[in-house]
């Protein structure tokens, strides 16, 4: 009898080992490993060309895959949830996001965490939804999260994810490229994480000068900030090359760093969380634009409560000094439809 029990236990253990081994083998074989630079296509086109004498408005918004609204929490931030509770929640948030876009009427929209087919957002193609709303805009999508199955949390796994960063523009671009940031977590953790990147969109201004718009989403949870340090250095090098060539450059997005000129201690009584690293890098020839009086991100350890939830400024713009920024606005949406507040700048090219 004892030997039979041992054999059954051994069989169960063997099955578990085989399943776990098979999972990691499958994830390793199917791991998304993009080239450093990938040419992107325009999924919808614009008929307009840029007039360099115009003024422009650009908005960056991490939409939190239309799931991380004011009622949400997230398991990697100390909460418990991993996905939207229903399709209605996702559509409600998409409606709120597009209502905001309708009010701002920006020339360029830079978006992060836009799902195309993910269990966490009920398989709703958010890119398609946004493209239909922003009719007449050029649109492009760059994948930065493509995982067959995220197995955590164990009791309610996030599941499959296809998500990325998105550009919308009233103007037709000359070229669009996806740049892969360097650095990644150790195996096997990296198998279930994002492949961080940025979109480079180039618009011809003169024969030898472009307007270069960069849409980025940098790492958040890497221990010690080592991956973010590599990403910052890569961004510095990319910007220096383009700046030295005389191009006009606007960098917007979710930096996942506390941005220069801001201090989360002004909003909070709790100490800074370990993930919130300060952006202390130097970008020669560039200036930061952010309204430090309004936070752009909130913690997801629990549902949002104004004055209690931890907030900080991690979204904004880095702009070359041959561009004149005339207005900077953080839109205080109280994190109603996303765990981020959008940021807008208005700017002119110094011809």
C-alpha positions, 0 to 999 in steps of 0.5 A, spaced: 500 500 500 505 504 501 509 503 495 502 504 491 502 511 494 509 513 493 508 511 486 502 515 485 505 521 488 511 520 484 507 520 478 503 526 480 510 530 481 513 527 474 506 530 470 507 537 474 515 537 472 513 535 465 508 540 464 512 546 467 518 544 463 513 544 457 511 551 458 518 554 459 520 550 453 514 553 449 515 560 452 522 560 450 521 557 443 516 562 441 519 568 445 518 575 441 525 577 439 525 583 435 530 586 431 533 592 434 530 597 428 524 595 424 520 599 419 513 600 421 507 601 416 502 606 416 495 602 417 491 608 416 494 614 412 493 622 412 493 626 406 496 632 409 503 635 409 507 639 415 507 646 414 513 648 418 510 655 419 504 652 423 504 651 431 503 644 433 499 640 439 502 633 441 499 629 447 502 623 450 497 618 454 498 611 457 491 609 456 493 603 461 490 598 456 483 601 457 482 597 464 486 600 469 481 605 471 480 609 478 477 602 480 482 598 478 488 595 482 494 591 479 497 585 482 505 587 480 503 593 484 501 590 490 494 589 488 490 583 486 487 584 479 490 582 473 484 583 468 478 587 466 472 585 470 468 585 463 467 588 456 463 593 459 469 596 463 473 596 457 468 600 452 467 605 458 474 607 459 475 607 451 469 612 450 472 616 456 479 616 453 476 618 446 472 623 449 478 626 452 481 626 445 475 629 442 476 635 446 484 636 445 484 635 438 491 634 438 495 634 431 499 628 434 497 622 439 502 618 442 499 612 446 502 606 450 499 600 453 494 599 447 492 592 446 490 589 440 488 582 443 489 580 450 485 576 455 486 582 460 482 587 456 477 582 453 480 581 446 477 588 444 482 591 439 483 597 442 488 600 436 482 598 431 477 602 436 482 608 436 483 608 429 476 608 427 475 614 432 481 618 429 479 617 422 483 621 418 489 620 422 495 616 420 496 611 425 502 606 426 502 600 431 509 597 434 508 591 438 512 591 445 508 585 449 507 579 445 506 573 450 502 566 449 501 566 456 503 570 463 502 565 468 501 570 474 498 571 479 497 563 479 489 563 481 487 568 476 493 569 470 493 575 466 494 570 460 495 571 453 497 579 451 498 582 444 500 590 446 504 596 444 505 603 443 501 607 438 502 613 434 496 617 431 498 623 426 494 628 422 500 629 418 503 623 413 510 621 415 516 620 411 519 614 415 516 610 421 521 605 425 521 601 431 527 601 436 528 596 441 531 598 447 537 594 450 537 590 456 532 585 459 530 581 465 534 574 466 531 568 464 525 565 465 522 572 468 523 575 461 519 571 458 513 574 461 515 581 460 515 587 455 520 588 450 521 595 451 521 600 445 520 606 442 517 609 435 521 614 431 516 618 426 520 622 421 516 628 418 520 632 412 521 640 414 527 642 409 531 638 405 536 636 410 532 637 417 526 633 419 521 633 425 523 627 429 517 625 434 519 619 439 514 615 442 517 611 448 515 606 454 521 605 458 521 599 464 518 600 470 519 594 475 527 592 474 530 591 480 535 597 481 534 600 475 539 597 471 535 596 465 532 603 465 540 605 465 541 602 459 535 604 456 537 612 458 544 611 455 541 608 448 536 614 448 541 619 449 545 616 443 540 616 439 538 623 440 545 626 440 546 623 433 539 626 430 540 633 434 547 634 431 544 633 424 540 639 426 533 635 426 527 638 430 526 633 436 520 631 440 520 625 445 514 624 449 511 618 453 511 614 459 519 614 462 517 610 468 522 615 472 520 621 476 522 626 471 526 632 472 523 638 476 518 634 479 518 631 486 513 626 488 514 628 496 510 634 494 504 630 493 505 624 498 506 623 505 509 616 504 516 615 502 518 613 494 517 606 492 523 602 490 520 602 483 520 610 482 527 612 480 529 619 478 531 621 471 538 624 473 541 623 466 543 629 462 540 630 455 545 636 452 541 641 447 534 638 450 529 641 455 524 637 459 516 640 459 512 637 465 507 641 469 509 639 476 503 641 480 499 635 477 501 628 477 501 623 471 501 617 474 498 613 480 499 607 484 495 601 483 496 597 490 488 599 491 483 603 487 484 610 486 483 615 492 485 622 491 489 625 497 491 617 499 493 614 493 501 615 491 502 619 485 508 622 481 510 625 475 513 620 470 510 622 463 512 628 459 516 631 454 523 632 452 524 637 446 530 639 443 532 647 444 531 649 436 523 648 438 519 653 442 514 650 447 508 655 448 504 651 453 505 645 457 498 642 460 497 636 464 490 634 464 487 632 471 482 627 469 483 624 476 485 617 473 478 616 471 479 611 465 487 610 466 492 610 471 495 615 467 493 623 466 495 625 459 500 631 457 500 636 452 504 641 449 504 646 444 510 648 440 513 651 434 519 650 430 524 655 430 526 656 423 
